[in-house]
């Protein structure tokens, strides 16, 4: 499992359990067949899927 969060501390329990940290949503997509998101709301989903982080689609 690979993880990314704008706040790396939020992923601490996953990292402690053996997940690998990556520096961007694009890297998550490149290393994954399935991607799960856990975002606070529609604004954040839009930012990741269509906004500043949309480079994951490249």
PDB file of N, CA, C, O and CB in Angstrom:
ATOM      1  N   UNK A   1       0.848  -1.159   0.000  1.00  0.00           N
ATOM      2  CA  UNK A   1       0.000   0.000   0.000  1.00  0.00           C
ATOM      3  C   UNK A   1       0.895   1.224   0.000  1.00  0.00           C
ATOM      4  O   UNK A   1       1.916   1.264   0.687  1.00  0.00           O
ATOM      5  CB  UNK A   1      -0.966  -0.003   1.210  1.00  0.00           C
ATOM      6  N   UNK A   2       0.501   2.228  -0.782  1.00  0.00           N
ATOM      7  CA  UNK A   2       1.186   3.517  -0.780  1.00  0.00           C
ATOM      8  C   UNK A   2       0.207   4.577  -0.326  1.00  0.00           C
ATOM      9  O   UNK A   2      -0.992   4.475  -0.587  1.00  0.00           O
ATOM     10  CB  UNK A   2       1.764   3.857  -2.182  1.00  0.00           C
ATOM     11  N   UNK A   3       0.713   5.596   0.353  1.00  0.00           N
ATOM     12  CA  UNK A   3      -0.156   6.644   0.879  1.00  0.00           C
ATOM     13  C   UNK A   3       0.430   8.019   0.602  1.00  0.00           C
ATOM     14  O   UNK A   3       1.639   8.192   0.446  1.00  0.00           O
ATOM     15  CB  UNK A   3      -0.376   6.456   2.382  1.00  0.00           C
ATOM     16  N   UNK A   4      -0.477   8.992   0.547  1.00  0.00           N
ATOM     17  CA  UNK A   4      -0.095  10.399   0.447  1.00  0.00           C
ATOM     18  C   UNK A   4      -1.157  11.214   1.168  1.00  0.00           C
ATOM     19  O   UNK A   4      -2.343  10.884   1.127  1.00  0.00           O
ATOM     20  CB  UNK A   4       0.059  10.856  -1.052  1.00  0.00           C
ATOM     21  N   UNK A   5      -0.729  12.264   1.818  1.00  0.00           N
ATOM     22  CA  UNK A   5      -1.627  13.203   2.486  1.00  0.00           C
ATOM     23  C   UNK A   5      -0.915  14.541   2.525  1.00  0.00           C
ATOM     24  O   UNK A   5       0.312  14.582   2.625  1.00  0.00           O
ATOM     25  CB  UNK A   5      -2.022  12.715   3.935  1.00  0.00           C
ATOM     26  N   UNK A   6      -1.659  15.638   2.450  1.00  0.00           N
ATOM     27  CA  UNK A   6      -0.989  16.934   2.547  1.00  0.00           C
ATOM     28  C   UNK A   6      -0.354  17.117   3.916  1.00  0.00           C
ATOM     29  O   UNK A   6       0.554  17.931   4.087  1.00  0.00           O
ATOM     30  CB  UNK A   6      -1.976  18.069   2.270  1.00  0.00           C
ATOM     31  N   UNK A   7      -0.835  16.354   4.886  1.00  0.00           N
ATOM     32  CA  UNK A   7      -0.275  16.355   6.236  1.00  0.00           C
ATOM     33  C   UNK A   7       0.276  14.953   6.498  1.00  0.00           C
ATOM     34  O   UNK A   7      -0.481  14.041   6.831  1.00  0.00           O
ATOM     35  CB  UNK A   7      -1.358  16.767   7.319  1.00  0.00           C
ATOM     36  N   UNK A   8       1.580  14.781   6.351  1.00  0.00           N
ATOM     37  CA  UNK A   8       2.171  13.444   6.468  1.00  0.00           C
ATOM     38  C   UNK A   8       1.876  12.795   7.818  1.00  0.00           C
ATOM     39  O   UNK A   8       1.773  11.572   7.902  1.00  0.00           O
ATOM     40  CB  UNK A   8       3.673  13.521   6.258  1.00  0.00           C
ATOM     41  N   UNK A   9       1.741  13.590   8.865  1.00  0.00           N
ATOM     42  CA  UNK A   9       1.443  13.035  10.188  1.00  0.00           C
ATOM     43  C   UNK A   9       0.110  12.284  10.194  1.00  0.00           C
ATOM     44  O   UNK A   9      -0.071  11.347  10.971  1.00  0.00           O
ATOM     45  CB  UNK A   9       1.417  14.153  11.237  1.00  0.00           C
ATOM     46  N   UNK A  10      -0.813  12.690   9.338  1.00  0.00           N
ATOM     47  CA  UNK A  10      -2.112  12.026   9.271  1.00  0.00           C
ATOM     48  C   UNK A  10      -1.997  10.588   8.764  1.00  0.00           C
ATOM     49  O   UNK A  10      -2.893   9.775   8.991  1.00  0.00           O
ATOM     50  CB  UNK A  10      -3.052  12.815   8.373  1.00  0.00           C
ATOM     51  N   UNK A  11      -0.905  10.277   8.083  1.00  0.00           N
ATOM     52  CA  UNK A  11      -0.700   8.930   7.555  1.00  0.00           C
ATOM     53  C   UNK A  11       0.165   8.075   8.470  1.00  0.00           C
ATOM     54  O   UNK A  11       0.508   6.947   8.113  1.00  0.00           O
ATOM     55  CB  UNK A  11      -0.071   9.002   6.183  1.00  0.00           C
ATOM     56  N   UNK A  12       0.521   8.583   9.625  1.00  0.00           N
ATOM     57  CA  UNK A  12       1.472   7.905  10.516  1.00  0.00           C
ATOM     58  C   UNK A  12       1.068   6.470  10.833  1.00  0.00           C
ATOM     59  O   UNK A  12       1.910   5.573  10.783  1.00  0.00           O
ATOM     60  CB  UNK A  12       1.610   8.681  11.806  1.00  0.00           C
ATOM     61  N   UNK A  13      -0.192   6.235  11.156  1.00  0.00           N
ATOM     62  CA  UNK A  13      -0.581   4.866  11.533  1.00  0.00           C
ATOM     63  C   UNK A  13      -0.447   3.908  10.360  1.00  0.00           C
ATOM     64  O   UNK A  13      -0.133   2.733  10.552  1.00  0.00           O
ATOM     65  CB  UNK A  13      -2.020   4.842  12.058  1.00  0.00           C
ATOM     66  N   UNK A  14      -0.683   4.396   9.146  1.00  0.00           N
ATOM     67  CA  UNK A  14      -0.525   3.543   7.965  1.00  0.00           C
ATOM     68  C   UNK A  14       0.951   3.264   7.696  1.00  0.00           C
ATOM     69  O   UNK A  14       1.331   2.148   7.343  1.00  0.00           O
ATOM     70  CB  UNK A  14      -1.174   4.200   6.732  1.00  0.00           C
ATOM     71  N   UNK A  15       1.770   4.291   7.868  1.00  0.00           N
ATOM     72  CA  UNK A  15       3.208   4.121   7.669  1.00  0.00           C
ATOM     73  C   UNK A  15       3.789   3.160   8.700  1.00  0.00           C
ATOM     74  O   UNK A  15       4.637   2.329   8.377  1.00  0.00           O
ATOM     75  CB  UNK A  15       3.924   5.476   7.747  1.00  0.00           C
ATOM     76  N   UNK A  16       3.330   3.279   9.935  1.00  0.00           N
ATOM     77  CA  UNK A  16       3.789   2.376  10.995  1.00  0.00           C
ATOM     78  C   UNK A  16       3.379   0.929  10.721  1.00  0.00           C
ATOM     79  O   UNK A  16       4.045  -0.006  11.167  1.00  0.00           O
ATOM     80  CB  UNK A  16       3.233   2.826  12.349  1.00  0.00           C
ATOM     81  N   UNK A  17       2.288   0.753   9.990  1.00  0.00           N
ATOM     82  CA  UNK A  17       1.801  -0.593   9.664  1.00  0.00           C
ATOM     83  C   UNK A  17       2.453  -1.152   8.400  1.00  0.00           C
ATOM     84  O   UNK A  17       2.164  -2.277   7.991  1.00  0.00           O
ATOM     85  CB  UNK A  17       0.285  -0.573   9.492  1.00  0.00           C
ATOM     86  N   UNK A  18       3.341  -0.355   7.778  1.00  0.00           N
ATOM     87  CA  UNK A  18       4.081  -0.862   6.632  1.00  0.00           C
ATOM     88  C   UNK A  18       3.800  -0.209   5.294  1.00  0.00           C
ATOM     89  O   UNK A  18       4.386  -0.605   4.286  1.00  0.00           O
ATOM     90  CB  UNK A  18       3.822  -2.267   6.507  1.00  0.00           C
ATOM     91  N   UNK A  19       2.924   0.776   5.255  1.00  0.00           N
ATOM     92  CA  UNK A  19       2.654   1.469   3.997  1.00  0.00           C
ATOM     93  C   UNK A  19       3.876   2.281   3.579  1.00  0.00           C
ATOM     94  O   UNK A  19       4.701   2.659   4.410  1.00  0.00           O
ATOM     95  CB  UNK A  19       1.413   2.386   4.129  1.00  0.00           C
ATOM     96  N   UNK A  20       3.975   2.537   2.294  1.00  0.00           N
ATOM     97  CA  UNK A  20       5.057   3.362   1.759  1.00  0.00           C
ATOM     98  C   UNK A  20       4.531   4.767   1.490  1.00  0.00           C
ATOM     99  O   UNK A  20       3.420   4.933   0.986  1.00  0.00           O
ATOM    100  CB  UNK A  20       5.648   2.737   0.463  1.00  0.00           C
ATOM    101  N   UNK A  21       5.324   5.768   1.824  1.00  0.00           N
ATOM    102  CA  UNK A  21       4.958   7.164   1.584  1.00  0.00           C
ATOM    103  C   UNK A  21       5.359   7.563   0.172  1.00  0.00           C
ATOM    104  O   UNK A  21       6.451   7.223  -0.284  1.00  0.00           O
ATOM    105  CB  UNK A  21       5.627   8.098   2.623  1.00  0.00           C
ATOM    106  N   UNK A  22       4.482   8.283  -0.526  1.00  0.00           N
ATOM    107  CA  UNK A  22       4.825   8.910  -1.803  1.00  0.00           C
ATOM    108  C   UNK A  22       4.498  10.387  -1.710  1.00  0.00           C
ATOM    109  O   UNK A  22       3.703  10.801  -0.866  1.00  0.00           O
ATOM    110  CB  UNK A  22       4.064   8.241  -2.993  1.00  0.00           C
ATOM    111  N   UNK A  23       5.111  11.190  -2.583  1.00  0.00           N
ATOM    112  CA  UNK A  23       5.029  12.640  -2.455  1.00  0.00           C
ATOM    113  C   UNK A  23       3.875  13.311  -3.186  1.00  0.00           C
ATOM    114  O   UNK A  23       3.734  14.531  -3.102  1.00  0.00           O
ATOM    115  CB  UNK A  23       6.274  13.223  -2.929  1.00  0.00           C
ATOM    116  N   UNK A  24       3.044  12.556  -3.900  1.00  0.00           N
ATOM    117  CA  UNK A  24       1.948  13.199  -4.621  1.00  0.00           C
ATOM    118  C   UNK A  24       0.845  12.193  -4.950  1.00  0.00           C
ATOM    119  O   UNK A  24       1.082  10.986  -4.963  1.00  0.00           O
ATOM    120  CB  UNK A  24       2.467  13.854  -5.909  1.00  0.00           C
ATOM    121  N   UNK A  25      -0.364  12.700  -5.217  1.00  0.00           N
ATOM    122  CA  UNK A  25      -1.431  11.820  -5.680  1.00  0.00           C
ATOM    123  C   UNK A  25      -1.055  11.122  -6.994  1.00  0.00           C
ATOM    124  O   UNK A  25      -1.455   9.984  -7.235  1.00  0.00           O
ATOM    125  CB  UNK A  25      -2.727  12.615  -5.860  1.00  0.00           C
ATOM    126  N   UNK A  26      -0.291  11.806  -7.830  1.00  0.00           N
ATOM    127  CA  UNK A  26       0.148  11.194  -9.086  1.00  0.00           C
ATOM    128  C   UNK A  26       0.963   9.935  -8.807  1.00  0.00           C
ATOM    129  O   UNK A  26       0.771   8.916  -9.471  1.00  0.00           O
ATOM    130  CB  UNK A  26       0.978  12.194  -9.919  1.00  0.00           C
ATOM    131  N   UNK A  27       1.868   9.992  -7.838  1.00  0.00           N
ATOM    132  CA  UNK A  27       2.668   8.816  -7.495  1.00  0.00           C
ATOM    133  C   UNK A  27       1.798   7.692  -6.934  1.00  0.00           C
ATOM    134  O   UNK A  27       2.064   6.516  -7.184  1.00  0.00           O
ATOM    135  CB  UNK A  27       3.754   9.190  -6.484  1.00  0.00           C
ATOM    136  N   UNK A  28       0.768   8.047  -6.182  1.00  0.00           N
ATOM    137  CA  UNK A  28      -0.164   7.022  -5.699  1.00  0.00           C
ATOM    138  C   UNK A  28      -0.787   6.312  -6.896  1.00  0.00           C
ATOM    139  O   UNK A  28      -0.812   5.082  -6.948  1.00  0.00           O
ATOM    140  CB  UNK A  28      -1.273   7.650  -4.790  1.00  0.00           C
ATOM    141  N   UNK A  29      -1.287   7.081  -7.854  1.00  0.00           N
ATOM    142  CA  UNK A  29      -1.935   6.500  -9.030  1.00  0.00           C
ATOM    143  C   UNK A  29      -0.972   5.646  -9.845  1.00  0.00           C
ATOM    144  O   UNK A  29      -1.350   4.587 -10.344  1.00  0.00           O
ATOM    145  CB  UNK A  29      -2.516   7.598  -9.906  1.00  0.00           C
ATOM    146  N   UNK A  30       0.264   6.100  -9.981  1.00  0.00           N
ATOM    147  CA  UNK A  30       1.254   5.356 -10.763  1.00  0.00           C
ATOM    148  C   UNK A  30       1.583   4.000 -10.143  1.00  0.00           C
ATOM    149  O   UNK A  30       1.933   3.058 -10.854  1.00  0.00           O
ATOM    150  CB  UNK A  30       2.525   6.175 -10.903  1.00  0.00           C
ATOM    151  N   UNK A  31       1.474   3.903  -8.839  1.00  0.00           N
ATOM    152  CA  UNK A  31       1.871   2.682  -8.140  1.00  0.00           C
ATOM    153  C   UNK A  31       0.691   1.821  -7.697  1.00  0.00           C
ATOM    154  O   UNK A  31       0.868   0.847  -6.967  1.00  0.00           O
ATOM    155  CB  UNK A  31       2.700   3.036  -6.943  1.00  0.00           C
ATOM    156  N   UNK A  32      -0.515   2.183  -8.142  1.00  0.00           N
ATOM    157  CA  UNK A  32      -1.709   1.496  -7.646  1.00  0.00           C
ATOM    158  C   UNK A  32      -2.636   1.066  -8.768  1.00  0.00           C
ATOM    159  O   UNK A  32      -2.719   1.718  -9.809  1.00  0.00           O
ATOM    160  CB  UNK A  32      -2.461   2.387  -6.685  1.00  0.00           C
ATOM    161  N   UNK A  33      -3.328  -0.034  -8.545  1.00  0.00           N
ATOM    162  CA  UNK A  33      -4.399  -0.445  -9.446  1.00  0.00           C
ATOM    163  C   UNK A  33      -5.729   0.134  -8.989  1.00  0.00           C
ATOM    164  O   UNK A  33      -6.606   0.410  -9.808  1.00  0.00           O
ATOM    165  CB  UNK A  33      -4.483  -1.976  -9.525  1.00  0.00           C
ATOM    166  N   UNK A  34      -5.877   0.318  -7.690  1.00  0.00           N
ATOM    167  CA  UNK A  34      -7.093   0.869  -7.093  1.00  0.00           C
ATOM    168  C   UNK A  34      -6.676   1.989  -6.151  1.00  0.00           C
ATOM    169  O   UNK A  34      -5.717   1.845  -5.393  1.00  0.00           O
ATOM    170  CB  UNK A  34      -7.922  -0.235  -6.336  1.00  0.00           C
ATOM    171  N   UNK A  35      -7.401   3.112  -6.201  1.00  0.00           N
ATOM    172  CA  UNK A  35      -7.103   4.244  -5.330  1.00  0.00           C
ATOM    173  C   UNK A  35      -8.334   4.562  -4.496  1.00  0.00           C
ATOM    174  O   UNK A  35      -9.427   4.749  -5.030  1.00  0.00           O
ATOM    175  CB  UNK A  35      -6.658   5.484  -6.153  1.00  0.00           C
ATOM    176  N   UNK A  36      -8.148   4.623  -3.188  1.00  0.00           N
ATOM    177  CA  UNK A  36      -9.194   5.056  -2.269  1.00  0.00           C
ATOM    178  C   UNK A  36      -8.828   6.444  -1.782  1.00  0.00           C
ATOM    179  O   UNK A  36      -7.662   6.726  -1.502  1.00  0.00           O
ATOM    180  CB  UNK A  36      -9.365   4.058  -1.073  1.00  0.00           C
ATOM    181  N   UNK A  37      -9.822   7.308  -1.682  1.00  0.00           N
ATOM    182  CA  UNK A  37      -9.586   8.632  -1.113  1.00  0.00           C
ATOM    183  C   UNK A  37     -10.405   8.781   0.156  1.00  0.00           C
ATOM    184  O   UNK A  37     -11.448   8.149   0.323  1.00  0.00           O
ATOM    185  CB  UNK A  37      -9.940   9.750  -2.128  1.00  0.00           C
ATOM    186  N   UNK A  38      -9.922   9.608   1.025  1.00  0.00           N
ATOM    187  CA  UNK A  38     -10.641   9.960   2.242  1.00  0.00           C
ATOM    188  C   UNK A  38     -10.403  11.446   2.448  1.00  0.00           C
ATOM    189  O   UNK A  38      -9.426  11.866   3.067  1.00  0.00           O
ATOM    190  CB  UNK A  38     -10.167   9.102   3.493  1.00  0.00           C
ATOM    191  N   UNK A  39     -11.317  12.217   1.914  1.00  0.00           N
ATOM    192  CA  UNK A  39     -11.169  13.669   1.911  1.00  0.00           C
ATOM    193  C   UNK A  39     -12.318  14.307   2.676  1.00  0.00           C
ATOM    194  O   UNK A  39     -13.401  13.729   2.767  1.00  0.00           O
ATOM    195  CB  UNK A  39     -11.111  14.213   0.469  1.00  0.00           C
ATOM    196  N   UNK A  40     -12.090  15.498   3.229  1.00  0.00           N
ATOM    197  CA  UNK A  40     -13.097  16.134   4.080  1.00  0.00           C
ATOM    198  C   UNK A  40     -14.405  16.495   3.383  1.00  0.00           C
ATOM    199  O   UNK A  40     -15.461  16.478   4.015  1.00  0.00           O
ATOM    200  CB  UNK A  40     -12.523  17.358   4.668  1.00  0.00           C
ATOM    201  N   UNK A  41     -14.356  16.823   2.086  1.00  0.00           N
ATOM    202  CA  UNK A  41     -15.583  17.236   1.434  1.00  0.00           C
ATOM    203  C   UNK A  41     -15.415  17.436  -0.058  1.00  0.00           C
ATOM    204  O   UNK A  41     -14.339  17.188  -0.604  1.00  0.00           O
ATOM    205  CB  UNK A  41     -16.088  18.494   2.054  1.00  0.00           C
ATOM    206  N   UNK A  42     -16.480  17.887  -0.730  1.00  0.00           N
ATOM    207  CA  UNK A  42     -16.476  18.040  -2.181  1.00  0.00           C
ATOM    208  C   UNK A  42     -15.396  18.989  -2.702  1.00  0.00           C
ATOM    209  O   UNK A  42     -14.834  18.756  -3.772  1.00  0.00           O
ATOM    210  CB  UNK A  42     -17.813  18.527  -2.629  1.00  0.00           C
ATOM    211  N   UNK A  43     -15.106  20.034  -1.970  1.00  0.00           N
ATOM    212  CA  UNK A  43     -14.079  20.984  -2.405  1.00  0.00           C
ATOM    213  C   UNK A  43     -12.727  20.298  -2.533  1.00  0.00           C
ATOM    214  O   UNK A  43     -12.002  20.518  -3.503  1.00  0.00           O
ATOM    215  CB  UNK A  43     -13.982  22.160  -1.423  1.00  0.00           C
ATOM    216  N   UNK A  44     -12.393  19.472  -1.557  1.00  0.00           N
ATOM    217  CA  UNK A  44     -11.114  18.769  -1.578  1.00  0.00           C
ATOM    218  C   UNK A  44     -11.091  17.679  -2.656  1.00  0.00           C
ATOM    219  O   UNK A  44     -10.069  17.472  -3.309  1.00  0.00           O
ATOM    220  CB  UNK A  44     -10.827  18.157  -0.205  1.00  0.00           C
ATOM    221  N   UNK A  45     -12.207  16.991  -2.837  1.00  0.00           N
ATOM    222  CA  UNK A  45     -12.288  15.980  -3.894  1.00  0.00           C
ATOM    223  C   UNK A  45     -12.060  16.643  -5.248  1.00  0.00           C
ATOM    224  O   UNK A  45     -11.304  16.134  -6.075  1.00  0.00           O
ATOM    225  CB  UNK A  45     -13.664  15.252  -3.865  1.00  0.00           C
ATOM    226  N   UNK A  46     -12.711  17.768  -5.469  1.00  0.00           N
ATOM    227  CA  UNK A  46     -12.545  18.488  -6.732  1.00  0.00           C
ATOM    228  C   UNK A  46     -11.100  18.945  -6.925  1.00  0.00           C
ATOM    229  O   UNK A  46     -10.566  18.851  -8.030  1.00  0.00           O
ATOM    230  CB  UNK A  46     -13.486  19.695  -6.784  1.00  0.00           C
ATOM    231  N   UNK A  47     -10.469  19.436  -5.869  1.00  0.00           N
ATOM    232  CA  UNK A  47      -9.078  19.892  -5.972  1.00  0.00           C
ATOM    233  C   UNK A  47      -8.151  18.748  -6.366  1.00  0.00           C
ATOM    234  O   UNK A  47      -7.250  18.935  -7.183  1.00  0.00           O
ATOM    235  CB  UNK A  47      -8.616  20.505  -4.645  1.00  0.00           C
ATOM    236  N   UNK A  48      -8.366  17.568  -5.792  1.00  0.00           N
ATOM    237  CA  UNK A  48      -7.511  16.415  -6.100  1.00  0.00           C
ATOM    238  C   UNK A  48      -7.822  15.876  -7.494  1.00  0.00           C
ATOM    239  O   UNK A  48      -6.905  15.582  -8.261  1.00  0.00           O
ATOM    240  CB  UNK A  48      -7.696  15.301  -5.043  1.00  0.00           C
ATOM    241  N   UNK A  49      -9.096  15.745  -7.826  1.00  0.00           N
ATOM    242  CA  UNK A  49      -9.483  15.116  -9.086  1.00  0.00           C
ATOM    243  C   UNK A  49      -9.366  16.044 -10.291  1.00  0.00           C
ATOM    244  O   UNK A  49      -9.029  15.602 -11.389  1.00  0.00           O
ATOM    245  CB  UNK A  49     -10.889  14.615  -8.983  1.00  0.00           C
ATOM    246  N   UNK A  50      -9.642  17.321 -10.085  1.00  0.00           N
ATOM    247  CA  UNK A  50      -9.716  18.233 -11.226  1.00  0.00           C
ATOM    248  C   UNK A  50      -8.843  19.475 -11.101  1.00  0.00           C
ATOM    249  O   UNK A  50      -8.615  20.172 -12.090  1.00  0.00           O
ATOM    250  CB  UNK A  50     -11.123  18.655 -11.425  1.00  0.00           C
ATOM    251  N   UNK A  51      -8.362  19.755  -9.921  1.00  0.00           N
ATOM    252  CA  UNK A  51      -7.648  21.004  -9.687  1.00  0.00           C
ATOM    253  C   UNK A  51      -6.151  20.869  -9.720  1.00  0.00           C
ATOM    254  O   UNK A  51      -5.589  20.239 -10.616  1.00  0.00           O
ATOM    255  CB  UNK A  51      -8.046  21.566  -8.391  1.00  0.00           C
ATOM    256  N   UNK A  52      -5.502  21.471  -8.730  1.00  0.00           N
ATOM    257  CA  UNK A  52      -4.047  21.553  -8.716  1.00  0.00           C
ATOM    258  C   UNK A  52      -3.355  20.202  -8.752  1.00  0.00           C
ATOM    259  O   UNK A  52      -2.211  20.114  -9.198  1.00  0.00           O
ATOM    260  CB  UNK A  52      -3.604  22.294  -7.510  1.00  0.00           C
ATOM    261  N   UNK A  53      -4.017  19.147  -8.294  1.00  0.00           N
ATOM    262  CA  UNK A  53      -3.392  17.820  -8.277  1.00  0.00           C
ATOM    263  C   UNK A  53      -3.788  16.969  -9.474  1.00  0.00           C
ATOM    264  O   UNK A  53      -3.468  15.782  -9.514  1.00  0.00           O
ATOM    265  CB  UNK A  53      -3.757  17.093  -7.003  1.00  0.00           C
ATOM    266  N   UNK A  54      -4.477  17.549 -10.449  1.00  0.00           N
ATOM    267  CA  UNK A  54      -5.000  16.730 -11.537  1.00  0.00           C
ATOM    268  C   UNK A  54      -3.907  16.067 -12.362  1.00  0.00           C
ATOM    269  O   UNK A  54      -4.206  15.259 -13.241  1.00  0.00           O
ATOM    270  CB  UNK A  54      -5.861  17.569 -12.434  1.00  0.00           C
ATOM    271  N   UNK A  55      -2.658  16.389 -12.097  1.00  0.00           N
ATOM    272  CA  UNK A  55      -1.569  15.751 -12.837  1.00  0.00           C
ATOM    273  C   UNK A  55      -1.544  14.241 -12.632  1.00  0.00           C
ATOM    274  O   UNK A  55      -0.846  13.538 -13.362  1.00  0.00           O
ATOM    275  CB  UNK A  55      -0.236  16.347 -12.419  1.00  0.00           C
ATOM    276  N   UNK A  56      -2.290  13.725 -11.656  1.00  0.00           N
ATOM    277  CA  UNK A  56      -2.352  12.273 -11.454  1.00  0.00           C
ATOM    278  C   UNK A  56      -2.890  11.576 -12.691  1.00  0.00           C
ATOM    279  O   UNK A  56      -2.638  10.388 -12.892  1.00  0.00           O
ATOM    280  CB  UNK A  56      -3.225  11.933 -10.240  1.00  0.00           C
ATOM    281  N   UNK A  57      -3.636  12.308 -13.531  1.00  0.00           N
ATOM    282  CA  UNK A  57      -4.235  11.702 -14.718  1.00  0.00           C
ATOM    283  C   UNK A  57      -3.240  11.509 -15.853  1.00  0.00           C
ATOM    284  O   UNK A  57      -3.507  10.742 -16.778  1.00  0.00           O
ATOM    285  CB  UNK A  57      -5.381  12.547 -15.198  1.00  0.00           C
ATOM    286  N   UNK A  58      -2.114  12.182 -15.802  1.00  0.00           N
ATOM    287  CA  UNK A  58      -1.144  12.121 -16.903  1.00  0.00           C
ATOM    288  C   UNK A  58      -0.576  10.739 -17.083  1.00  0.00           C
ATOM    289  O   UNK A  58       0.253  10.522 -17.967  1.00  0.00           O
ATOM    290  CB  UNK A  58      -0.019  13.097 -16.669  1.00  0.00           C
TER     291      UNK A  58
END
